[in-house]
Amino acid sequence: MKLIIAVIQDKDSNRLVDALGEEKFQTTKLATTGGFLKEGNTTLMIGCENEYVDEALAIIRDNCSHREQMVAPISPMGGNADSYIPNPVKVEVGGATVFMLPIESFYQF
């Protein structure tokens, strides 16, 4: 058995949870915050038998799209912040970061 931990953008979470539910994958949804953009994202914990891991990964891949987003860069440390005018830059966001953990045992009470 595996525990799949998928960190995804909030924009993809409802679509992914619905797609996983249609294929009878049970998920636990956690609201989390990313360190790079300091924006909300969603972390899903998915318990999965070994023979269904590839199917779960395919569903995640199909429902978490990459997109470009404009972000304002952080002001430089030191110096005169009054003269600093940040120009927004495009960064690629989205997709999924997936961690796979082996599960020794599972209990449901």
Buried (B, 14 or more C-beta within 10 A) or exposed (E): BBBBBBBBBEBBBEBBBEBBEEEEBEBEEEEEEEEEEEEEBBBBBBBBEEEBBEEBBEBBEEBBBEEEBEBEEEEEEEEEEEEEEEEEEEEEBBBBEBEBEEEEEEEEE
